[in-house]
């Protein structure tokens, strides 16, 4: 069985939201607590949390989670991708964002069969639009370790369409990401 490293990217600036998304509440849990719980419900080889030092101060996480401090959060998502990949030792890497509070273990399980060391796997909405989370097999490790800018692993994904395994998700509401106050209000009300 493939050893999958779950990498939680939790060091963004939440600039469009105007407030820190990690600690927004939904259904009695913060967004960060929800994604951590999600990783605990799945058979990951390891879980890595990439977080900024200021957000980690009062953080309590399960012992099995490896915490990596991102002192370069202002560089965008690429810094989190590099740091998480560097800390990972699995055969592939699933990059999870904190702003998808409706993401379920069942949705992620539908992606598992397509995971190999040579694939890039991601859910797609019925419109065909790619979404998160995204899995990269270890074949892409060196490229992930050198990503730059705000796009994170998107540039690596876009260079290798032959490796894509786009998995349609019928219940696409579970893929909704919360980027703005309006998104959050729609989620809660």
TIVO-2410 file (N, C-alpha, C; in nm, 3 decimals):
# residues 189
REC num residu      c1      c2      c3 atome chaine
REC   1      X   0.085  -0.119   0.000     N      A
REC   1      X   0.000   0.000   0.000    CA      A
REC   1      X   0.089   0.125   0.000     C      A
REC   2      X   0.047   0.223  -0.075     N      A
REC   2      X   0.120   0.349  -0.087    CA      A
REC   2      X   0.119   0.424   0.047     C      A
REC   3      X   0.235   0.473   0.087     N      A
REC   3      X   0.245   0.554   0.209    CA      A
REC   3      X   0.217   0.699   0.171     C      A
REC   4      X   0.105   0.751   0.221     N      A
REC   4      X   0.062   0.886   0.184    CA      A
REC   4      X   0.091   0.983   0.298     C      A
REC   5      X   0.160   1.089   0.266     N      A
REC   5      X   0.185   1.198   0.361    CA      A
REC   5      X   0.077   1.303   0.341     C      A
REC   6      X   0.000   1.329   0.446     N      A
REC   6      X  -0.099   1.437   0.442    CA      A
REC   6      X  -0.029   1.564   0.488     C      A
REC   7      X  -0.036   1.668   0.406     N      A
REC   7      X   0.029   1.795   0.439    CA      A
REC   7      X  -0.080   1.902   0.450     C      A
REC   8      X  -0.099   1.950   0.572     N      A
REC   8      X  -0.199   2.055   0.598    CA      A
REC   8      X  -0.129   2.189   0.584     C      A
REC   9      X  -0.175   2.267   0.489     N      A
REC   9      X  -0.116   2.399   0.465    CA      A
REC   9      X  -0.198   2.504   0.539     C      A
REC  10      X  -0.142   2.552   0.651     N      A
REC  10      X  -0.217   2.640   0.741    CA      A
REC  10      X  -0.138   2.766   0.776     C      A
REC  11      X  -0.066   2.820   0.680     N      A
REC  11      X   0.012   2.940   0.712    CA      A
REC  11      X  -0.018   3.056   0.619     C      A
REC  12      X  -0.134   3.051   0.554     N      A
REC  12      X  -0.172   3.161   0.465    CA      A
REC  12      X  -0.208   3.287   0.541     C      A
REC  13      X  -0.219   3.394   0.469     N      A
REC  13      X  -0.246   3.525   0.530    CA      A
REC  13      X  -0.395   3.558   0.539     C      A
REC  14      X  -0.480   3.479   0.474     N      A
REC  14      X  -0.626   3.503   0.474    CA      A
REC  14      X  -0.660   3.645   0.430     C      A
REC  15      X  -0.587   3.697   0.332     N      A
REC  15      X  -0.603   3.837   0.293    CA      A
REC  15      X  -0.743   3.868   0.238     C      A
REC  16      X  -0.803   3.778   0.162     N      A
REC  16      X  -0.938   3.805   0.109    CA      A
REC  16      X  -1.044   3.797   0.217     C      A
REC  17      X  -1.017   3.717   0.321     N      A
REC  17      X  -1.114   3.702   0.430    CA      A
REC  17      X  -1.109   3.821   0.524     C      A
REC  18      X  -0.990   3.875   0.545     N      A
REC  18      X  -0.977   3.988   0.638    CA      A
REC  18      X  -0.961   3.945   0.782     C      A
REC  19      X  -0.972   3.815   0.809     N      A
REC  19      X  -0.950   3.759   0.942    CA      A
REC  19      X  -0.891   3.620   0.925     C      A
REC  20      X  -0.829   3.567   1.027     N      A
REC  20      X  -0.761   3.439   1.017    CA      A
REC  20      X  -0.860   3.324   1.001     C      A
REC  21      X  -0.852   3.253   0.890     N      A
REC  21      X  -0.944   3.144   0.862    CA      A
REC  21      X  -0.922   3.022   0.951     C      A
REC  22      X  -0.802   3.004   1.002     N      A
REC  22      X  -0.772   2.885   1.083    CA      A
REC  22      X  -0.869   2.870   1.199     C      A
REC  23      X  -0.907   2.983   1.257     N      A
REC  23      X  -0.985   2.979   1.380    CA      A
REC  23      X  -1.132   3.014   1.360     C      A
REC  24      X  -1.175   3.027   1.233     N      A
REC  24      X  -1.318   3.043   1.207    CA      A
REC  24      X  -1.389   2.916   1.252     C      A
REC  25      X  -1.508   2.930   1.303     N      A
REC  25      X  -1.584   2.817   1.355    CA      A
REC  25      X  -1.689   2.770   1.255     C      A
REC  26      X  -1.704   2.639   1.249     N      A
REC  26      X  -1.814   2.579   1.175    CA      A
REC  26      X  -1.854   2.451   1.247     C      A
REC  27      X  -1.980   2.441   1.279     N      A
REC  27      X  -2.034   2.321   1.342    CA      A
REC  27      X  -1.957   2.283   1.469     C      A
REC  28      X  -1.922   2.385   1.549     N      A
REC  28      X  -1.859   2.361   1.678    CA      A
REC  28      X  -1.709   2.338   1.677     C      A
REC  29      X  -1.647   2.351   1.561     N      A
REC  29      X  -1.501   2.332   1.551    CA      A
REC  29      X  -1.441   2.444   1.467     C      A
REC  30      X  -1.314   2.474   1.495     N      A
REC  30      X  -1.244   2.568   1.406    CA      A
REC  30      X  -1.212   2.495   1.276     C      A
REC  31      X  -1.187   2.573   1.172     N      A
REC  31      X  -1.149   2.513   1.044    CA      A
REC  31      X  -1.025   2.426   1.061     C      A
REC  32      X  -0.929   2.472   1.142     N      A
REC  32      X  -0.807   2.394   1.164    CA      A
REC  32      X  -0.838   2.263   1.236     C      A
REC  33      X  -0.921   2.268   1.337     N      A
REC  33      X  -0.959   2.145   1.408    CA      A
REC  33      X  -1.027   2.046   1.313     C      A
REC  34      X  -1.109   2.098   1.223     N      A
REC  34      X  -1.182   2.011   1.129    CA      A
REC  34      X  -1.086   1.937   1.037     C      A
REC  35      X  -0.988   2.007   0.982     N      A
REC  35      X  -0.897   1.940   0.889    CA      A
REC  35      X  -0.805   1.842   0.963     C      A
REC  36      X  -0.767   1.875   1.085     N      A
REC  36      X  -0.687   1.781   1.165    CA      A
REC  36      X  -0.769   1.655   1.192     C      A
REC  37      X  -0.895   1.672   1.232     N      A
REC  37      X  -0.982   1.556   1.255    CA      A
REC  37      X  -0.997   1.473   1.128     C      A
REC  38      X  -1.011   1.539   1.016     N      A
REC  38      X  -1.022   1.470   0.888    CA      A
REC  38      X  -0.903   1.378   0.865     C      A
REC  39      X  -0.783   1.428   0.892     N      A
REC  39      X  -0.664   1.345   0.871    CA      A
REC  39      X  -0.659   1.227   0.968     C      A
REC  40      X  -0.717   1.245   1.085     N      A
REC  40      X  -0.719   1.135   1.183    CA      A
REC  40      X  -0.815   1.023   1.144     C      A
REC  41      X  -0.910   1.054   1.057     N      A
REC  41      X  -1.010   0.955   1.014    CA      A
REC  41      X  -0.967   0.878   0.889     C      A
REC  42      X  -0.848   0.906   0.839     N      A
REC  42      X  -0.800   0.841   0.716    CA      A
REC  42      X  -0.665   0.774   0.742     C      A
REC  43      X  -0.633   0.673   0.662     N      A
REC  43      X  -0.511   0.595   0.688    CA      A
REC  43      X  -0.382   0.656   0.631     C      A
REC  44      X  -0.351   0.776   0.674     N      A
REC  44      X  -0.229   0.841   0.626    CA      A
REC  44      X  -0.106   0.783   0.695     C      A
REC  45      X   0.001   0.776   0.623     N      A
REC  45      X   0.129   0.733   0.676    CA      A
REC  45      X   0.181   0.833   0.780     C      A
REC  46      X   0.162   0.961   0.751     N      A
REC  46      X   0.203   1.068   0.841    CA      A
REC  46      X   0.120   1.192   0.809     C      A
REC  47      X   0.111   1.281   0.908     N      A
REC  47      X   0.043   1.409   0.888    CA      A
REC  47      X   0.138   1.520   0.929     C      A
REC  48      X   0.150   1.618   0.841     N      A
REC  48      X   0.240   1.731   0.862    CA      A
REC  48      X   0.155   1.858   0.859     C      A
REC  49      X   0.171   1.941   0.960     N      A
REC  49      X   0.100   2.068   0.967    CA      A
REC  49      X   0.201   2.179   0.946     C      A
REC  50      X   0.185   2.255   0.836     N      A
REC  50      X   0.272   2.370   0.808    CA      A
REC  50      X   0.195   2.493   0.851     C      A
REC  51      X   0.250   2.565   0.950     N      A
REC  51      X   0.179   2.675   1.012    CA      A
REC  51      X   0.276   2.788   1.045     C      A
REC  52      X   0.226   2.909   1.045     N      A
REC  52      X   0.312   3.023   1.079    CA      A
REC  52      X   0.339   3.024   1.230     C      A
REC  53      X   0.454   3.076   1.271     N      A
REC  53      X   0.486   3.079   1.415    CA      A
REC  53      X   0.381   3.151   1.499     C      A
REC  54      X   0.325   3.262   1.449     N      A
REC  54      X   0.226   3.335   1.528    CA      A
REC  54      X   0.099   3.255   1.550     C      A
REC  55      X   0.063   3.168   1.455     N      A
REC  55      X  -0.059   3.087   1.472    CA      A
REC  55      X  -0.035   2.961   1.553     C      A
REC  56      X   0.091   2.927   1.575     N      A
REC  56      X   0.122   2.803   1.647    CA      A
REC  56      X   0.136   2.824   1.797     C      A
REC  57      X   0.135   2.948   1.842     N      A
REC  57      X   0.167   2.979   1.983    CA      A
REC  57      X   0.084   2.902   2.084     C      A
REC  58      X  -0.046   2.901   2.069     N      A
REC  58      X  -0.131   2.833   2.166    CA      A
REC  58      X  -0.194   2.707   2.107     C      A
REC  59      X  -0.132   2.657   2.004     N      A
REC  59      X  -0.186   2.543   1.932    CA      A
REC  59      X  -0.158   2.413   2.006     C      A
REC  60      X  -0.259   2.330   2.018     N      A
REC  60      X  -0.244   2.197   2.074    CA      A
REC  60      X  -0.288   2.099   1.965     C      A
REC  61      X  -0.196   2.015   1.922     N      A
REC  61      X  -0.227   1.918   1.817    CA      A
REC  61      X  -0.192   1.778   1.867     C      A
REC  62      X  -0.255   1.676   1.811     N      A
REC  62      X  -0.220   1.540   1.850    CA      A
REC  62      X  -0.070   1.513   1.829     C      A
REC  63      X  -0.014   1.430   1.914     N      A
REC  63      X   0.130   1.402   1.911    CA      A
REC  63      X   0.178   1.349   1.776     C      A
REC  64      X   0.094   1.274   1.708     N      A
REC  64      X   0.138   1.211   1.583    CA      A
REC  64      X   0.157   1.312   1.469     C      A
REC  65      X   0.110   1.434   1.487     N      A
REC  65      X   0.123   1.535   1.382    CA      A
REC  65      X   0.257   1.606   1.396     C      A
REC  66      X   0.328   1.609   1.285     N      A
REC  66      X   0.456   1.681   1.281    CA      A
REC  66      X   0.426   1.826   1.245     C      A
REC  67      X   0.467   1.918   1.331     N      A
REC  67      X   0.443   2.061   1.309    CA      A
REC  67      X   0.568   2.123   1.248     C      A
REC  68      X   0.550   2.192   1.136     N      A
REC  68      X   0.659   2.262   1.068    CA      A
REC  68      X   0.624   2.410   1.067     C      A
REC  69      X   0.712   2.491   1.122     N      A
REC  69      X   0.688   2.635   1.126    CA      A
REC  69      X   0.730   2.700   0.995     C      A
REC  70      X   0.641   2.780   0.941     N      A
REC  70      X   0.667   2.851   0.816    CA      A
REC  70      X   0.697   2.997   0.848     C      A
REC  71      X   0.824   3.031   0.845     N      A
REC  71      X   0.867   3.169   0.868    CA      A
REC  71      X   0.864   3.252   0.740     C      A
REC  72      X   0.817   3.192   0.630     N      A
REC  72      X   0.815   3.258   0.500    CA      A
REC  72      X   0.673   3.268   0.444     C      A
REC  73      X   0.575   3.276   0.533     N      A
REC  73      X   0.435   3.275   0.489    CA      A
REC  73      X   0.403   3.386   0.390     C      A
REC  74      X   0.473   3.498   0.402     N      A
REC  74      X   0.448   3.610   0.309    CA      A
REC  74      X   0.485   3.575   0.166     C      A
REC  75      X   0.560   3.468   0.144     N      A
REC  75      X   0.597   3.425   0.009    CA      A
REC  75      X   0.484   3.350  -0.060     C      A
REC  76      X   0.375   3.326   0.010     N      A
REC  76      X   0.262   3.259  -0.050    CA      A
REC  76      X   0.263   3.109  -0.027     C      A
REC  77      X   0.170   3.044  -0.095     N      A
REC  77      X   0.148   2.901  -0.077    CA      A
REC  77      X   0.271   2.817  -0.110     C      A
REC  78      X   0.356   2.865  -0.197     N      A
REC  78      X   0.474   2.788  -0.238    CA      A
REC  78      X   0.565   2.755  -0.120     C      A
REC  79      X   0.579   2.848  -0.026     N      A
REC  79      X   0.663   2.821   0.091    CA      A
REC  79      X   0.607   2.704   0.170     C      A
REC  80      X   0.476   2.698   0.187     N      A
REC  80      X   0.413   2.587   0.258    CA      A
REC  80      X   0.433   2.455   0.184     C      A
REC  81      X   0.420   2.459   0.052     N      A
REC  81      X   0.440   2.339  -0.028    CA      A
REC  81      X   0.583   2.288  -0.012     C      A
REC  82      X   0.679   2.377  -0.023     N      A
REC  82      X   0.821   2.337  -0.009    CA      A
REC  82      X   0.849   2.278   0.129     C      A
REC  83      X   0.806   2.348   0.233     N      A
REC  83      X   0.833   2.303   0.369    CA      A
REC  83      X   0.764   2.170   0.400     C      A
REC  84      X   0.639   2.158   0.360     N      A
REC  84      X   0.566   2.034   0.384    CA      A
REC  84      X   0.626   1.917   0.309     C      A
REC  85      X   0.666   1.940   0.185     N      A
REC  85      X   0.726   1.834   0.104    CA      A
REC  85      X   0.860   1.793   0.164     C      A
REC  86      X   0.938   1.890   0.205     N      A
REC  86      X   1.068   1.860   0.266    CA      A
REC  86      X   1.054   1.774   0.391     C      A
REC  87      X   0.950   1.798   0.470     N      A
REC  87      X   0.929   1.723   0.594    CA      A
REC  87      X   0.867   1.585   0.571     C      A
REC  88      X   0.812   1.563   0.452     N      A
REC  88      X   0.739   1.439   0.423    CA      A
REC  88      X   0.834   1.327   0.381     C      A
REC  89      X   0.794   1.205   0.418     N      A
REC  89      X   0.875   1.089   0.380    CA      A
REC  89      X   0.792   0.980   0.313     C      A
REC  90      X   0.672   1.012   0.274     N      A
REC  90      X   0.585   0.914   0.210    CA      A
REC  90      X   0.615   0.894   0.062     C      A
REC  91      X   0.532   0.809   0.000     N      A
REC  91      X   0.543   0.780  -0.144    CA      A
REC  91      X   0.467   0.882  -0.228     C      A
REC  92      X   0.390   0.965  -0.161     N      A
REC  92      X   0.312   1.069  -0.227    CA      A
REC  92      X   0.261   1.165  -0.122     C      A
REC  93      X   0.212   1.280  -0.169     N      A
REC  93      X   0.179   1.390  -0.079    CA      A
REC  93      X   0.040   1.445  -0.114     C      A
REC  94      X  -0.048   1.445  -0.014     N      A
REC  94      X  -0.180   1.504  -0.031    CA      A
REC  94      X  -0.181   1.638   0.040     C      A
REC  95      X  -0.197   1.745  -0.037     N      A
REC  95      X  -0.196   1.881   0.015    CA      A
REC  95      X  -0.338   1.924   0.048     C      A
REC  96      X  -0.361   1.947   0.176     N      A
REC  96      X  -0.493   1.987   0.225    CA      A
REC  96      X  -0.490   2.133   0.268     C      A
REC  97      X  -0.592   2.207   0.230     N      A
REC  97      X  -0.605   2.344   0.278    CA      A
REC  97      X  -0.700   2.344   0.397     C      A
REC  98      X  -0.698   2.451   0.473     N      A
REC  98      X  -0.783   2.460   0.591    CA      A
REC  98      X  -0.921   2.515   0.556     C      A
REC  99      X  -0.935   2.576   0.440     N      A
REC  99      X  -1.058   2.648   0.409    CA      A
REC  99      X  -1.163   2.566   0.334     C      A
REC 100      X  -1.161   2.434   0.351     N      A
REC 100      X  -1.265   2.347   0.294    CA      A
REC 100      X  -1.334   2.271   0.407     C      A
REC 101      X  -1.412   2.339   0.489     N      A
REC 101      X  -1.468   2.274   0.609    CA      A
REC 101      X  -1.570   2.164   0.581     C      A
REC 102      X  -1.619   2.152   0.459     N      A
REC 102      X  -1.716   2.047   0.427    CA      A
REC 102      X  -1.652   1.923   0.366     C      A
REC 103      X  -1.522   1.926   0.348     N      A
REC 103      X  -1.451   1.811   0.292    CA      A
REC 103      X  -1.466   1.692   0.386     C      A
REC 104      X  -1.499   1.576   0.329     N      A
REC 104      X  -1.526   1.458   0.412    CA      A
REC 104      X  -1.425   1.347   0.383     C      A
REC 105      X  -1.411   1.255   0.478     N      A
REC 105      X  -1.326   1.138   0.453    CA      A
REC 105      X  -1.372   1.060   0.330     C      A
REC 106      X  -1.503   1.052   0.309     N      A
REC 106      X  -1.556   0.977   0.195    CA      A
REC 106      X  -1.509   1.037   0.063     C      A
REC 107      X  -1.507   1.170   0.055     N      A
REC 107      X  -1.461   1.235  -0.068    CA      A
REC 107      X  -1.315   1.203  -0.093     C      A
REC 108      X  -1.234   1.212   0.010     N      A
REC 108      X  -1.091   1.183  -0.007    CA      A
REC 108      X  -1.070   1.037  -0.043     C      A
REC 109      X  -1.148   0.947   0.015     N      A
REC 109      X  -1.136   0.804  -0.016    CA      A
REC 109      X  -1.164   0.777  -0.164     C      A
REC 110      X  -1.250   0.856  -0.228     N      A
REC 110      X  -1.278   0.834  -0.370    CA      A
REC 110      X  -1.155   0.863  -0.455     C      A
REC 111      X  -1.061   0.941  -0.402     N      A
REC 111      X  -0.940   0.975  -0.476    CA      A
REC 111      X  -0.831   0.868  -0.460     C      A
REC 112      X  -0.832   0.796  -0.347     N      A
REC 112      X  -0.726   0.701  -0.313    CA      A
REC 112      X  -0.689   0.602  -0.425     C      A
REC 113      X  -0.785   0.539  -0.493     N      A
REC 113      X  -0.748   0.438  -0.593    CA      A
REC 113      X  -0.659   0.491  -0.706     C      A
REC 114      X  -0.661   0.620  -0.731     N      A
REC 114      X  -0.582   0.678  -0.840    CA      A
REC 114      X  -0.441   0.716  -0.796     C      A
REC 115      X  -0.412   0.710  -0.666     N      A
REC 115      X  -0.281   0.749  -0.616    CA      A
REC 115      X  -0.175   0.648  -0.655     C      A
REC 116      X  -0.070   0.696  -0.719     N      A
REC 116      X   0.051   0.618  -0.744    CA      A
REC 116      X   0.169   0.714  -0.729     C      A
REC 117      X   0.288   0.660  -0.737     N      A
REC 117      X   0.407   0.745  -0.727    CA      A
REC 117      X   0.423   0.835  -0.848     C      A
REC 118      X   0.347   0.807  -0.957     N      A
REC 118      X   0.362   0.882  -1.082    CA      A
REC 118      X   0.241   0.966  -1.118     C      A
REC 119      X   0.140   0.975  -1.030     N      A
REC 119      X   0.019   1.048  -1.067    CA      A
REC 119      X   0.003   1.178  -0.989     C      A
REC 120      X  -0.079   1.265  -1.046     N      A
REC 120      X  -0.127   1.387  -0.981    CA      A
REC 120      X  -0.278   1.373  -0.980     C      A
REC 121      X  -0.336   1.365  -0.862     N      A
REC 121      X  -0.478   1.334  -0.847    CA      A
REC 121      X  -0.549   1.451  -0.779     C      A
REC 122      X  -0.662   1.488  -0.835     N      A
REC 122      X  -0.740   1.597  -0.776    CA      A
REC 122      X  -0.887   1.580  -0.811     C      A
REC 123      X  -0.974   1.629  -0.722     N      A
REC 123      X  -1.117   1.625  -0.754    CA      A
REC 123      X  -1.152   1.735  -0.852     C      A
REC 124      X  -1.253   1.709  -0.932     N      A
REC 124      X  -1.305   1.813  -1.022    CA      A
REC 124      X  -1.454   1.828  -0.997     C      A
REC 125      X  -1.498   1.951  -1.006     N      A
REC 125      X  -1.640   1.980  -0.994    CA      A
REC 125      X  -1.708   1.935  -1.123     C      A
REC 126      X  -1.838   1.926  -1.121     N      A
REC 126      X  -1.910   1.878  -1.239    CA      A
REC 126      X  -1.885   1.968  -1.360     C      A
REC 127      X  -1.847   2.092  -1.338     N      A
REC 127      X  -1.813   2.183  -1.447    CA      A
REC 127      X  -1.677   2.149  -1.509     C      A
REC 128      X  -1.603   2.058  -1.445     N      A
REC 128      X  -1.470   2.022  -1.493    CA      A
REC 128      X  -1.359   2.102  -1.427     C      A
REC 129      X  -1.396   2.196  -1.340     N      A
REC 129      X  -1.297   2.281  -1.274    CA      A
REC 129      X  -1.224   2.205  -1.164     C      A
REC 130      X  -1.088   2.205  -1.166     N      A
REC 130      X  -1.011   2.136  -1.062    CA      A
REC 130      X  -1.031   2.199  -0.925     C      A
REC 131      X  -1.017   2.117  -0.823     N      A
REC 131      X  -1.032   2.165  -0.687    CA      A
REC 131      X  -0.922   2.104  -0.600     C      A
REC 132      X  -0.926   2.135  -0.473     N      A
REC 132      X  -0.838   2.075  -0.373    CA      A
REC 132      X  -0.918   1.969  -0.300     C      A
REC 133      X  -0.850   1.876  -0.236     N      A
REC 133      X  -0.706   1.861  -0.217    CA      A
REC 133      X  -0.640   1.800  -0.340     C      A
REC 134      X  -0.508   1.818  -0.349     N      A
REC 134      X  -0.432   1.766  -0.463    CA      A
REC 134      X  -0.326   1.670  -0.412     C      A
REC 135      X  -0.316   1.556  -0.479     N      A
REC 135      X  -0.215   1.455  -0.447    CA      A
REC 135      X  -0.107   1.456  -0.555     C      A
REC 136      X   0.018   1.452  -0.513     N      A
REC 136      X   0.131   1.437  -0.604    CA      A
REC 136      X   0.210   1.313  -0.563     C      A
REC 137      X   0.235   1.224  -0.660     N      A
REC 137      X   0.322   1.111  -0.633    CA      A
REC 137      X   0.465   1.159  -0.614     C      A
REC 138      X   0.548   1.075  -0.551     N      A
REC 138      X   0.684   1.119  -0.517    CA      A
REC 138      X   0.771   1.148  -0.639     C      A
REC 139      X   0.729   1.107  -0.756     N      A
REC 139      X   0.802   1.142  -0.878    CA      A
REC 139      X   0.817   1.293  -0.893     C      A
REC 140      X   0.725   1.369  -0.833     N      A
REC 140      X   0.723   1.515  -0.848    CA      A
REC 140      X   0.790   1.587  -0.731     C      A
REC 141      X   0.852   1.513  -0.642     N      A
REC 141      X   0.911   1.570  -0.521    CA      A
REC 141      X   1.010   1.683  -0.550     C      A
REC 142      X   1.104   1.660  -0.640     N      A
REC 142      X   1.206   1.763  -0.665    CA      A
REC 142      X   1.143   1.891  -0.719     C      A
REC 143      X   1.042   1.879  -0.803     N      A
REC 143      X   0.974   1.999  -0.854    CA      A
REC 143      X   0.897   2.071  -0.743     C      A
REC 144      X   0.833   1.995  -0.654     N      A
REC 144      X   0.759   2.055  -0.544    CA      A
REC 144      X   0.852   2.127  -0.447     C      A
REC 145      X   0.972   2.075  -0.432     N      A
REC 145      X   1.070   2.138  -0.343    CA      A
REC 145      X   1.123   2.270  -0.398     C      A
REC 146      X   1.096   2.297  -0.524     N      A
REC 146      X   1.149   2.420  -0.584    CA      A
REC 146      X   1.041   2.516  -0.634     C      A
REC 147      X   0.914   2.494  -0.595     N      A
REC 147      X   0.809   2.586  -0.641    CA      A
REC 147      X   0.831   2.726  -0.583     C      A
REC 148      X   0.788   2.825  -0.659     N      A
REC 148      X   0.802   2.965  -0.620    CA      A
REC 148      X   0.669   3.037  -0.640     C      A
REC 149      X   0.654   3.151  -0.574     N      A
REC 149      X   0.537   3.236  -0.597    CA      A
REC 149      X   0.415   3.193  -0.518     C      A
REC 150      X   0.301   3.245  -0.558     N      A
REC 150      X   0.178   3.224  -0.483    CA      A
REC 150      X   0.096   3.104  -0.530     C      A
REC 151      X   0.135   3.041  -0.639     N      A
REC 151      X   0.054   2.935  -0.698    CA      A
REC 151      X   0.072   2.799  -0.632     C      A
REC 152      X   0.170   2.784  -0.545     N      A
REC 152      X   0.190   2.654  -0.482    CA      A
REC 152      X   0.227   2.548  -0.584     C      A
REC 153      X   0.161   2.433  -0.576     N      A
REC 153      X   0.192   2.322  -0.667    CA      A
REC 153      X   0.121   2.330  -0.801     C      A
REC 154      X   0.041   2.433  -0.823     N      A
REC 154      X  -0.035   2.445  -0.949    CA      A
REC 154      X   0.056   2.441  -1.071     C      A
REC 155      X   0.171   2.508  -1.064     N      A
REC 155      X   0.262   2.510  -1.179    CA      A
REC 155      X   0.313   2.369  -1.209     C      A
REC 156      X   0.343   2.293  -1.105     N      A
REC 156      X   0.389   2.154  -1.124    CA      A
REC 156      X   0.276   2.074  -1.188     C      A
REC 157      X   0.157   2.086  -1.134     N      A
REC 157      X   0.041   2.014  -1.191    CA      A
REC 157      X   0.024   2.049  -1.338     C      A
REC 158      X   0.030   2.177  -1.371     N      A
REC 158      X   0.004   2.219  -1.508    CA      A
REC 158      X   0.111   2.174  -1.607     C      A
REC 159      X   0.232   2.147  -1.559     N      A
REC 159      X   0.339   2.097  -1.647    CA      A
REC 159      X   0.324   1.949  -1.682     C      A
REC 160      X   0.236   1.877  -1.612     N      A
REC 160      X   0.229   1.732  -1.630    CA      A
REC 160      X   0.086   1.682  -1.651     C      A
REC 161      X   0.016   1.732  -1.754     N      A
REC 161      X  -0.122   1.687  -1.774    CA      A
REC 161      X  -0.134   1.536  -1.801     C      A
REC 162      X  -0.027   1.476  -1.850     N      A
REC 162      X  -0.029   1.331  -1.874    CA      A
REC 162      X  -0.037   1.251  -1.744     C      A
REC 163      X   0.000   1.311  -1.632     N      A
REC 163      X  -0.004   1.243  -1.502    CA      A
REC 163      X  -0.135   1.269  -1.428     C      A
REC 164      X  -0.221   1.353  -1.482     N      A
REC 164      X  -0.344   1.389  -1.414    CA      A
REC 164      X  -0.440   1.272  -1.403     C      A
REC 165      X  -0.501   1.264  -1.289     N      A
REC 165      X  -0.616   1.177  -1.268    CA      A
REC 165      X  -0.720   1.268  -1.203     C      A
REC 166      X  -0.809   1.320  -1.287     N      A
REC 166      X  -0.914   1.412  -1.242    CA      A
REC 166      X  -1.037   1.329  -1.206     C      A
REC 167      X  -1.076   1.336  -1.080     N      A
REC 167      X  -1.186   1.253  -1.030    CA      A
REC 167      X  -1.310   1.340  -1.010     C      A
REC 168      X  -1.416   1.316  -1.091     N      A
REC 168      X  -1.538   1.396  -1.075    CA      A
REC 168      X  -1.605   1.368  -0.940     C      A
REC 169      X  -1.648   1.473  -0.875     N      A
REC 169      X  -1.717   1.463  -0.747    CA      A
REC 169      X  -1.859   1.516  -0.766     C      A
REC 170      X  -1.957   1.428  -0.751     N      A
REC 170      X  -2.096   1.468  -0.772    CA      A
REC 170      X  -2.145   1.565  -0.666     C      A
REC 171      X  -2.112   1.540  -0.541     N      A
REC 171      X  -2.156   1.627  -0.432    CA      A
REC 171      X  -2.050   1.735  -0.413     C      A
REC 172      X  -2.043   1.825  -0.509     N      A
REC 172      X  -1.934   1.922  -0.512    CA      A
REC 172      X  -1.942   2.027  -0.402     C      A
REC 173      X  -2.051   2.034  -0.328     N      A
REC 173      X  -2.056   2.129  -0.217    CA      A
REC 173      X  -1.948   2.099  -0.113     C      A
REC 174      X  -1.904   1.972  -0.105     N      A
REC 174      X  -1.798   1.938  -0.009    CA      A
REC 174      X  -1.664   1.997  -0.051     C      A
REC 175      X  -1.653   2.046  -0.173     N      A
REC 175      X  -1.528   2.104  -0.223    CA      A
REC 175      X  -1.523   2.256  -0.207     C      A
REC 176      X  -1.631   2.314  -0.159     N      A
REC 176      X  -1.637   2.460  -0.145    CA      A
REC 176      X  -1.524   2.508  -0.056     C      A
REC 177      X  -1.454   2.610  -0.104     N      A
REC 177      X  -1.352   2.672  -0.019    CA      A
REC 177      X  -1.401   2.810   0.024     C      A
REC 178      X  -1.367   2.844   0.146     N      A
REC 178      X  -1.416   2.966   0.208    CA      A
REC 178      X  -1.304   3.070   0.201     C      A
REC 179      X  -1.319   3.167   0.111     N      A
REC 179      X  -1.216   3.268   0.090    CA      A
REC 179      X  -1.256   3.408   0.135     C      A
REC 180      X  -1.386   3.433   0.142     N      A
REC 180      X  -1.433   3.569   0.173    CA      A
REC 180      X  -1.535   3.564   0.286     C      A
REC 181      X  -1.564   3.679   0.342     N      A
REC 181      X  -1.667   3.690   0.446    CA      A
REC 181      X  -1.801   3.641   0.390     C      A
REC 182      X  -1.830   3.674   0.265     N      A
REC 182      X  -1.955   3.631   0.203    CA      A
REC 182      X  -1.961   3.479   0.194     C      A
REC 183      X  -1.850   3.414   0.156     N      A
REC 183      X  -1.845   3.266   0.151    CA      A
REC 183      X  -1.877   3.208   0.289     C      A
REC 184      X  -1.816   3.267   0.391     N      A
REC 184      X  -1.835   3.218   0.527    CA      A
REC 184      X  -1.980   3.237   0.573     C      A
REC 185      X  -2.040   3.349   0.538     N      A
REC 185      X  -2.179   3.374   0.574    CA      A
REC 185      X  -2.271   3.273   0.505     C      A
REC 186      X  -2.245   3.242   0.378     N      A
REC 186      X  -2.325   3.142   0.307    CA      A
REC 186      X  -2.311   3.005   0.373     C      A
REC 187      X  -2.192   2.974   0.419     N      A
REC 187      X  -2.167   2.845   0.486    CA      A
REC 187      X  -2.247   2.833   0.615     C      A
REC 188      X  -2.249   2.939   0.691     N      A
REC 188      X  -2.308   2.935   0.825    CA      A
REC 188      X  -2.458   2.961   0.830     C      A
REC 189      X  -2.513   3.024   0.726     N      A
REC 189      X  -2.655   3.061   0.735    CA      A
REC 189      X  -2.737   3.007   0.622     C      A
***
